[in-house]
Amino acid sequence: MKKLFYVPAVLAFAVFAACGPSAAEKRAKEVADSTRVADSLATIQAAEAAKAQATADSLAAVEAAAKAQATADSLAAVAAAPKGKAKK
């Protein structure tokens, strides 16, 4: 009678143990997940770096335009100023 009880119990244990994913499958899933996360982070960092570079380029262009305008204004002011007496 005891043998009849042990056989189904061992079979049930074997069935439950065989149903889950193997250790290699679990490891492969972990690697795939970590790779996906790393790729996502790299994409976000690249986008942020591109945005920062675009901002820096825009600021440099504005500063260059302001400097050019200031130079043009100074030259226009000098050209419009009345001429002084010529020195002898």
Secondary structure, 3 states (H helix, E strand, C coil): CHHHHHHHHHHHHHHHHHHCCCHHHHHHHHHHHHHHHHHHHHHHHHHHHHHHHHHHHHHHHHHHHHHHHHHHHHHHHHHHCCCCCCCC
